[in-house]
Amino acid sequence: MALYDENEAKALARLVFDELLGISSAYLLAEPNHLLTESEILTVHFAFKDLLKGKPIQYITGKAYFRGLVLHVEEGVLIPRPETEELVGIIIDDFKHKEGAQILDVGTGSGCIPISLAMEIKNAKLYATDIMDHALGVAKENAEKYRCNIQFLKNNILEQACWHALPGNIEALVSNPPYVLESEKRDMHRNVVDFEPPEALFVTDEDPLIFYRAIARAAQTILIPGGKLYFEINEKLGKETAHLLKEAGYNDVMIMNDLRGKQRFIKAILP
């Protein structure tokens, strides 16, 4: 089976020319006899070679698009997903009339969540954590590009001893933690499995909610009363994740569907 169908291949070729060479599809149609320089030919050659290996186009161009932002991404940093844009939208709807909200993003990756929140919630005070120095470096670069004042912290949420370093008086904690089961790898595109950071994607089938459990417990120590917890979740584990949060003492636990009708988000409130 071909790695890309015809339409996808054409779209990727257009992106290579547009993003790497600055040559648009409209220009190519208007100037079909345009000759590439030797350097441009090499750029296209190596880009297509990477695409045929399954390397994501975002890692080739170094760009990912998220809620109107153009973010830098590179190997070792999770590529932002459309579903996460929806999660950010849910939070913005809840806080659009609230000025100066204190919000923490756990496992920030490229920084797509806190940067979007900083851009769209007035005077929000944003914090973001990640365990990977490389991801934090990319997130800081993206935040600086958009002049967002975000405090980035290296933190391992699975280690209870690290919770004391998290900021307090948080009004909303959001996380898109690893939630893809190891057993689901076989059904995934090799663009993801072979190139994106596994530590940002996968959990064991034996304990798939390990991050949700840790974050829910940590949040109890830093959320204000009435503070909100937002998660992106595995569509197959909505019921189990909701049960975990109810057992942890959270109220108004709500599962929400994404635009494709799949259970993708959970919101809960700390009493």
C-alpha positions in Angstrom: 0.0 0.0 0.0 1.3 3.5 -0.9 2.3 5.7 2.0 0.3 8.6 0.6 -2.7 8.7 -1.8 -2.6 10.9 -4.8 -4.3 13.9 -3.3 -2.2 13.7 -0.2 1.0 13.4 -2.2 0.0 16.5 -4.2 -0.8 18.5 -1.1 2.6 17.5 0.5 4.5 18.5 -2.7 2.8 21.9 -2.7 3.8 22.4 1.0 7.4 21.5 0.2 7.6 24.1 -2.5 5.7 26.7 -0.5 7.3 26.3 2.9 10.8 25.4 1.9 11.3 27.3 -1.3 8.7 30.1 -1.0 7.2 29.1 -4.3 3.4 29.0 -4.3 1.1 26.8 -6.3 -0.3 29.9 -8.0 3.2 30.9 -9.1 4.0 27.4 -10.5 0.8 27.5 -12.5 1.6 31.0 -13.9 5.2 30.1 -14.6 5.4 26.4 -15.5 8.8 26.8 -17.1 10.4 28.2 -13.9 13.8 26.6 -13.3 15.0 25.6 -9.9 18.5 26.4 -8.7 20.8 23.5 -7.8 20.3 24.3 -4.1 16.5 24.3 -4.5 16.6 21.0 -6.3 18.6 19.5 -3.4 16.2 20.9 -0.9 13.2 19.3 -2.7 15.1 16.0 -3.2 15.9 15.6 0.5 12.4 16.7 1.5 10.8 14.1 -0.8 13.3 11.5 0.4 12.2 12.2 4.0 8.5 12.1 3.1 9.0 8.6 1.5 10.5 7.4 4.8 7.3 8.6 6.5 8.8 11.6 8.2 5.9 14.1 9.1 5.8 17.2 6.9 5.8 19.3 10.1 9.3 18.1 11.0 10.5 18.7 7.5 9.2 22.3 7.3 9.7 22.9 11.0 6.2 24.4 11.2 2.9 23.3 12.7 -0.3 25.4 12.6 -2.5 25.7 15.7 -5.5 28.1 16.1 -4.0 30.5 13.7 -0.5 30.3 15.1 2.6 29.1 13.3 4.6 27.2 15.8 8.1 25.8 15.5 8.3 22.0 15.9 11.1 19.5 15.4 11.8 15.9 16.1 11.5 15.1 19.8 8.5 17.5 20.2 4.9 16.3 19.7 3.1 17.8 16.7 0.0 19.7 17.8 -3.3 18.0 16.8 -6.7 19.5 15.8 -8.3 17.9 18.7 -6.1 19.9 21.1 -7.3 23.0 19.3 -10.8 22.0 20.4 -9.7 21.5 24.0 -8.2 25.0 24.0 -11.5 26.3 22.7 -13.4 24.8 25.6 -11.1 26.5 28.1 -11.4 29.9 26.3 -15.2 29.7 26.3 -15.1 29.2 30.1 -12.6 32.0 30.8 -13.2 34.6 28.0 -14.9 36.9 30.4 -12.4 36.3 33.2 -9.4 38.6 33.4 -6.1 37.5 34.9 -6.9 33.8 35.2 -4.0 31.6 36.5 -3.7 28.5 34.3 -1.3 25.6 34.3 -0.6 23.3 31.4 1.0 20.0 32.3 3.1 18.4 29.5 3.3 21.4 27.3 5.3 20.0 24.3 5.5 22.8 21.7 3.7 25.2 24.1 0.6 25.3 21.8 -1.9 25.2 24.7 -0.5 28.0 26.9 0.5 30.2 24.0 -3.0 30.0 22.6 -4.6 30.7 26.0 -2.2 33.7 26.5 -3.3 35.1 23.2 -7.0 34.7 23.7 -7.6 35.2 27.5 -7.1 38.7 28.7 -4.1 39.1 31.1 -4.0 35.4 31.8 -1.1 34.2 33.9 0.2 31.1 32.3 2.5 28.3 33.6 3.6 25.3 31.7 5.6 22.1 32.6 7.3 19.4 30.7 9.8 16.7 31.7 11.9 17.1 28.5 14.4 20.0 28.3 14.2 19.8 24.5 10.4 20.4 24.5 10.7 23.2 27.0 13.3 24.9 24.7 11.0 24.7 21.7 8.0 25.9 23.8 10.0 28.9 25.1 11.0 29.8 21.5 7.4 29.7 20.4 6.3 31.8 23.4 9.0 34.4 22.7 7.9 34.6 19.0 4.4 35.6 20.1 5.6 37.7 23.1 3.7 35.6 25.6 4.8 35.8 29.2 4.6 32.2 30.2 6.6 30.6 33.1 8.0 27.3 32.0 9.0 24.7 34.5 10.8 21.4 34.2 8.7 19.0 36.3 7.9 15.2 36.4 4.2 15.1 37.3 4.5 11.3 38.1 6.9 12.1 41.0 4.9 13.3 44.0 8.1 14.9 45.3 8.0 17.3 42.4 4.5 18.6 43.1 5.7 21.2 45.6 7.5 23.1 42.8 4.2 23.6 41.0 2.6 27.1 41.2 -0.4 27.5 43.6 -3.8 29.3 43.4 -4.4 27.8 40.0 -7.8 28.4 38.5 -7.5 25.9 35.7 -5.2 23.0 35.0 -5.1 21.5 31.5 -3.3 18.5 30.2 -3.0 16.5 27.0 -1.0 13.7 28.6 0.2 10.4 26.9 -2.9 8.3 26.5 -2.4 6.0 23.4 -2.2 2.4 24.5 0.9 0.4 23.5 -1.5 -2.1 21.8 -2.8 0.6 19.6 0.5 1.2 17.9 -0.1 -1.5 15.3 -3.1 0.5 14.0 -1.2 3.8 13.7 0.4 5.5 10.8 4.2 5.0 10.7 4.6 8.8 10.5 3.6 8.9 14.1 5.1 5.7 15.5 8.5 6.0 13.8 9.1 9.7 14.3 7.1 11.4 17.1 8.3 11.1 20.7 6.9 7.9 22.2 7.1 9.4 25.8 4.6 12.0 24.7 2.1 9.5 23.2 2.1 6.0 24.7 1.1 4.4 28.0 1.0 0.7 29.0 -2.1 -1.3 28.6 -1.7 -2.3 32.2 -2.0 1.2 33.6 -3.3 3.5 30.9 -4.5 6.2 33.3 -1.3 6.7 35.1 -0.9 10.3 34.1 -4.6 11.2 34.8 -4.3 9.7 38.3 -1.1 11.7 39.1 -2.4 14.9 37.6 -5.7 14.7 39.4 -4.0 14.2 42.7 -1.4 17.0 42.1 -4.2 19.3 41.0 -5.9 18.9 44.4 -2.8 20.6 46.0 -2.7 23.6 43.7 -6.2 24.3 42.4 -8.3 26.9 44.2 -11.7 25.7 45.4 -13.9 25.6 42.3 -10.9 25.3 40.1 -11.3 23.5 36.9 -9.5 20.5 35.5 -9.4 19.9 31.7 -8.1 16.7 30.0 -7.8 15.4 26.5 -8.5 11.6 26.7 -8.4 8.3 24.9 -11.8 7.9 23.2 -12.0 4.3 24.5 -11.4 5.3 28.1 -13.9 8.1 28.8 -15.9 6.2 31.3 -12.9 4.9 33.2 -11.3 8.4 33.3 -14.5 10.0 34.5 -14.8 7.3 37.2 -11.2 8.0 38.3 -12.0 11.7 38.7 -15.2 11.1 40.7 -13.3 8.7 43.0 -10.7 11.4 43.5 -13.4 13.7 44.8 -14.0 16.0 41.8 -17.5 17.3 41.0 -19.4 18.0 37.8 -17.3 15.5 35.8 -18.3 16.0 32.2 -17.2 14.0 29.1 -17.3 16.0 25.9 -17.1 14.8 22.3 -14.8 16.2 19.6 -16.0 17.4 16.2 -15.9 13.8 15.0 -18.3 12.7 17.7 -15.6 10.8 19.7 -15.3 11.1 23.5 -12.1 13.2 23.6 -12.3 15.7 26.6 -13.1 15.7 30.2 -13.8 18.6 32.5 -14.1 18.4 36.3 -14.3 20.9 39.2 -12.5 20.7 42.5 -15.0 21.3 45.4 
